[in-house]
Amino acid sequence: MVAFGKKLKERQIQEWQGYVWSFLILVYVVAKLLPTFYLNYKLMKKRVKQYAQQMEVGTQDRRHVLKDFSRMLDNQIEKTVLFILEQQGQLASRLTNLREQHDALEETPEISQITELREAYRAVGQDLLKLLCFVEMNAIGLRKILKKFDKRFRYRFTDYYVKTRANHPYSQLQQVFKHVGLGAVVGAISRNLHELQDRQGSYLSIYDPPALPLQDPVVDSINAAVDRLSHSTNFLNFLAQHALIMQEELPAPTDERIDDERYHFMSLLLNLANTFLYMVNTYIIVPTADDYSMSLGAAATVCGIVIGAMAVAQVFSSVYFSAWSNRSYFRPLVFSSIVLFVGNTMYALAYDMSSLTVLILGRLFCGLGSARAVNRRYISDCVPLKIRMQASAGFVSASALGMACGPALAGILQTNFKIYKLTFNADTLPGWVMAVAWLVYLVWLWISFKEPSRDIEEPPASSSETVENGALEEGKQPLLITSEENQEDDEDPEGDGSEEAPEESRKPATSIVSAYRLLTPSVKVQLLIYFMLKYAMEILLSESSVITTYYFSWSTSTVSIFLACLGLTVLPVNIVVGSYISNMFEDRQILLASEIMVCIGILLSFHMIIPYTIPQYVCSGLIMFVSAEVLEGVNLSLLSRVMSSRLSRGTYNGGLLSTEAGTIARVIADATITLAGYLGESRLLNITLLPSFLICVVSIVATCFTYNSLY
């Protein structure tokens, strides 16, 4: 008996050793074969170091480095994507065969065969989990190598690379961060496992509401893997958008869960409604401001002061609203609504009071209620990353729609009647209508807005994040940098060997002056361009009523239609530029071309020797406005790339700087209209266009000087 026990033990040890050697051989083969399909992170990291050394000695320039590294990334992604497609095809083929077996079981169902079929589906699910892990690892590797490149060269290459690849019709990058084919495989496995469960006569499927809970652990694991993959790749889709609502860093999945807790759809809708109403409030008086000024005994060109008073107050309101949003969102919006209600009421009452002072004070109050800084901040802080792109698009759309609806609404309000001693006509009705609108909005805000929580304890890092940050780059995980390298990156955020304290390098600006000191020459040029385009657009819009009345005798309704048509071009133009033009040309090329077109539009608007005609005014105005809109979108996209990360948070952030630059431009433009009016309406057009032309020429020259630093 003892001898038999020893022999049995020796046999078991031999069998166990055989299994071990087989497993080790399998691991070795997998380690040698699988990494060939991964992004070669180690090779790309070495190439980045070589680029840095070559640029230091002057043997390479930045443009060649960007082109060469982009080609290398394209080749690596292509290799990975083709492997993903091959694996998807194999999984789809296996699912097709299982579907045939599933159909055969419906005719002669047997419990043993159903069990075998379920196990077969689970096996496909396990292989799908491996493929999802493969995609996630490559997404992490892509994110990390792009981040390392940005830090090493002090340049946001990530934005350029993702934007140029993400929306291209032949993009292979979409397969990584949209993973549509994998989603179809996930759906097929989930649905068939659901059908094979014993539901005792239930005919519900996973698509029928209410959805039945899936108990199979394989499906739960797949869904968890898909969620992790989405967290790893959503940032790419987000970076591809033209928006100045920037994220400081890529949020972790735990941050995303915090965002979900703070997110409230009705509050977001109220935020966008505030954006829309404020833009309507800004432009609803433009067609009638000159008539209103004359009815109070002032010159028609005083409309520049009336329109610009709102922008003057906005210069100051943007700062305190930005600071206020650090503590609350609800209270600033309530204050904004009350101030705008008071301002519009004063604007409407100025007619019966025969007071130009009350009229201007009313517009000043409206400017003091500008909560656009709060609107941007709410989207940036309280909307989950997975829908922040849609929320940002909603912000742009609400602004554009308000810009078009304001003049159109003014054209509709062409009536004249009195109630008691209050006059309701084309001049006062914009004020009354907006006062009622803000009052209704205030009630809606008070009832429905939910103040997001701010004191949230951050949960500990998950094990997957720990593995991601601490895994070795050798062997079966060639994509991940070591924790030592992560620490090195954090200590040297610029990648150039300089040692700056992390607290100082991440500390936000504490004043306008400190924020200005963080601006590089290229950022200053971008802000100059933004100033120029806002100045040109304000000149075109604010003096449109005076110019068209003097030259063409247009009525208020005609001016309103013209301005509304200009506003309606905003969204289509941005769609064309974002979907097509930006895929064919670099942003800096579009930027320079748009500046030249704005300059051409300004030149065509001048009144020379020949009589001034409606086609000349409309065509030149359309060229100027559309080109300025294209320029604004591209300029903000470039601005978000070259701006310091310290300006992505805090009170004095990049959004505030751009808002201030645009607002000051509008103030100066409106003041120019009023001052030029003293020289007579016959000279108003050319005198106001001359500064626009000069500023545009200066911005074009500045762009040419900084052209190589714009990507």
Rosetta blueprint (number, residue, H / E / L):
1 M L
2 V H
3 A H
4 F H
5 G H
6 K H
7 K H
8 L H
9 K H
10 E H
11 R H
12 Q H
13 I H
14 Q H
15 E H
16 W H
17 Q H
18 G H
19 Y H
20 V H
21 W H
22 S H
23 F H
24 L H
25 I H
26 L H
27 V H
28 Y H
29 V H
30 V H
31 A H
32 K H
33 L H
34 L H
35 P H
36 T H
37 F H
38 Y L
39 L L
40 N L
41 Y H
42 K H
43 L H
44 M H
45 K H
46 K H
47 R H
48 V H
49 K H
50 Q H
51 Y H
52 A H
53 Q H
54 Q H
55 M H
56 E H
57 V H
58 G L
59 T L
60 Q L
61 D L
62 R H
63 R H
64 H H
65 V H
66 L H
67 K H
68 D H
69 F H
70 S H
71 R H
72 M H
73 L H
74 D H
75 N H
76 Q H
77 I H
78 E H
79 K H
80 T H
81 V H
82 L H
83 F H
84 I H
85 L H
86 E H
87 Q H
88 Q H
89 G H
90 Q H
91 L H
92 A H
93 S H
94 R H
95 L H
96 T H
97 N H
98 L H
99 R H
100 E H
101 Q H
102 H H
103 D H
104 A H
105 L H
106 E H
107 E H
108 T L
109 P L
110 E L
111 I H
112 S H
113 Q H
114 I H
115 T H
116 E H
117 L H
118 R H
119 E H
120 A H
121 Y H
122 R H
123 A H
124 V H
125 G H
126 Q H
127 D H
128 L H
129 L H
130 K H
131 L H
132 L H
133 C H
134 F H
135 V H
136 E H
137 M H
138 N H
139 A H
140 I H
141 G H
142 L H
143 R H
144 K H
145 I H
146 L H
147 K H
148 K H
149 F H
150 D H
151 K H
152 R H
153 F H
154 R L
155 Y L
156 R L
157 F H
158 T H
159 D H
160 Y H
161 Y H
162 V H
163 K H
164 T H
165 R H
166 A H
167 N L
168 H L
169 P L
170 Y L
171 S L
172 Q L
173 L H
174 Q H
175 Q H
176 V H
177 F H
178 K L
179 H L
180 V H
181 G H
182 L H
183 G H
184 A H
185 V H
186 V H
187 G H
188 A H
189 I H
190 S H
191 R H
192 N H
193 L H
194 H H
195 E H
196 L H
197 Q L
198 D L
199 R L
200 Q L
201 G L
202 S L
203 Y L
204 L L
205 S L
206 I L
207 Y L
208 D L
209 P L
210 P L
211 A L
212 L L
213 P L
214 L L
215 Q L
216 D L
217 P H
218 V H
219 V H
220 D H
221 S H
222 I H
223 N H
224 A H
225 A H
226 V H
227 D H
228 R H
229 L H
230 S H
231 H H
232 S H
233 T H
234 N H
235 F H
236 L H
237 N H
238 F H
239 L H
240 A L
241 Q L
242 H L
243 A L
244 L L
245 I L
246 M L
247 Q L
248 E L
249 E L
250 L L
251 P L
252 A L
253 P H
254 T H
255 D H
256 E H
257 R H
258 I H
259 D H
260 D H
261 E H
262 R H
263 Y L
264 H L
265 F H
266 M H
267 S H
268 L H
269 L H
270 L H
271 N H
272 L H
273 A H
274 N H
275 T H
276 F H
277 L H
278 Y H
279 M H
280 V H
281 N H
282 T H
283 Y H
284 I L
285 I L
286 V L
287 P L
288 T L
289 A H
290 D H
291 D H
292 Y H
293 S H
294 M H
295 S H
296 L L
297 G L
298 A L
299 A L
300 A H
301 T H
302 V H
303 C H
304 G H
305 I H
306 V H
307 I H
308 G H
309 A H
310 M H
311 A H
312 V H
313 A H
314 Q H
315 V H
316 F H
317 S H
318 S H
319 V H
320 Y H
321 F H
322 S H
323 A H
324 W H
325 S L
326 N L
327 R L
328 S L
329 Y L
330 F H
331 R H
332 P H
333 L H
334 V H
335 F H
336 S H
337 S H
338 I H
339 V H
340 L H
341 F H
342 V H
343 G H
344 N H
345 T H
346 M H
347 Y H
348 A H
349 L H
350 A H
351 Y H
352 D H
353 M H
354 S L
355 S L
356 L H
357 T H
358 V H
359 L H
360 I H
361 L H
362 G H
363 R H
364 L H
365 F H
366 C H
367 G H
368 L H
369 G L
370 S L
371 A L
372 R H
373 A H
374 V H
375 N H
376 R H
377 R H
378 Y H
379 I H
380 S H
381 D H
382 C H
383 V L
384 P L
385 L H
386 K H
387 I H
388 R H
389 M H
390 Q H
391 A H
392 S H
393 A H
394 G H
395 F H
396 V H
397 S H
398 A H
399 S H
400 A H
401 L H
402 G H
403 M H
404 A H
405 C H
406 G H
407 P H
408 A H
409 L H
410 A H
411 G H
412 I H
413 L L
414 Q L
415 T L
416 N L
417 F E
418 K E
419 I E
420 Y L
421 K L
422 L E
423 T E
424 F E
425 N L
426 A L
427 D L
428 T L
429 L H
430 P H
431 G H
432 W H
433 V H
434 M H
435 A H
436 V H
437 A H
438 W H
439 L H
440 V H
441 Y H
442 L H
443 V H
444 W H
445 L H
446 W H
447 I H
448 S H
449 F L
450 K L
451 E L
452 P L
453 S L
454 R L
455 D L
456 I L
457 E L
458 E L
459 P L
460 P L
461 A L
462 S L
463 S H
464 S H
465 E H
466 T H
467 V H
468 E H
469 N H
470 G H
471 A L
472 L L
473 E L
474 E L
475 G L
476 K L
477 Q L
478 P L
479 L L
480 L L
481 I L
482 T L
483 S H
484 E H
485 E H
486 N H
487 Q H
488 E H
489 D H
490 D H
491 E H
492 D L
493 P L
494 E L
495 G L
496 D L
497 G L
498 S L
499 E L
500 E L
501 A L
502 P H
503 E H
504 E H
505 S H
506 R H
507 K L
508 P L
509 A L
510 T L
511 S L
512 I H
513 V H
514 S H
515 A H
516 Y H
517 R H
518 L L
519 L L
520 T L
521 P H
522 S H
523 V H
524 K H
525 V H
526 Q H
527 L H
528 L H
529 I H
530 Y H
531 F H
532 M H
533 L H
534 K H
535 Y H
536 A H
537 M H
538 E H
539 I H
540 L H
541 L H
542 S H
543 E L
544 S H
545 S H
546 V H
547 I H
548 T H
549 T H
550 Y H
551 Y H
552 F H
553 S L
554 W L
555 S L
556 T H
557 S H
558 T H
559 V H
560 S H
561 I H
562 F H
563 L H
564 A H
565 C H
566 L H
567 G H
568 L H
569 T L
570 V H
571 L H
572 P H
573 V H
574 N H
575 I H
576 V H
577 V H
578 G H
579 S H
580 Y H
581 I H
582 S H
583 N H
584 M H
585 F L
586 E L
587 D H
588 R H
589 Q H
590 I H
591 L H
592 L H
593 A H
594 S H
595 E H
596 I H
597 M H
598 V H
599 C H
600 I H
601 G H
602 I H
603 L H
604 L H
605 S H
606 F L
607 H L
608 M L
609 I L
610 I L
611 P L
612 Y L
613 T L
614 I H
615 P H
616 Q H
617 Y H
618 V H
619 C H
620 S H
621 G H
622 L H
623 I H
624 M H
625 F H
626 V H
627 S H
628 A H
629 E H
630 V H
631 L H
632 E H
633 G H
634 V H
635 N H
636 L H
637 S H
638 L H
639 L H
640 S H
641 R H
642 V H
643 M L
644 S L
645 S H
646 R H
647 L H
648 S H
649 R L
650 G L
651 T L
652 Y L
653 N L
654 G H
655 G H
656 L H
657 L H
658 S H
659 T H
660 E H
661 A H
662 G H
663 T H
664 I H
665 A H
666 R H
667 V H
668 I H
669 A H
670 D H
671 A H
672 T H
673 I H
674 T H
675 L H
676 A H
677 G H
678 Y L
679 L L
680 G L
681 E H
682 S H
683 R H
684 L H
685 L H
686 N H
687 I H
688 T H
689 L H
690 L H
691 P H
692 S H
693 F H
694 L H
695 I H
696 C H
697 V H
698 V H
699 S H
700 I H
701 V H
702 A H
703 T H
704 C H
705 F H
706 T L
707 Y H
708 N H
709 S H
710 L L
711 Y L
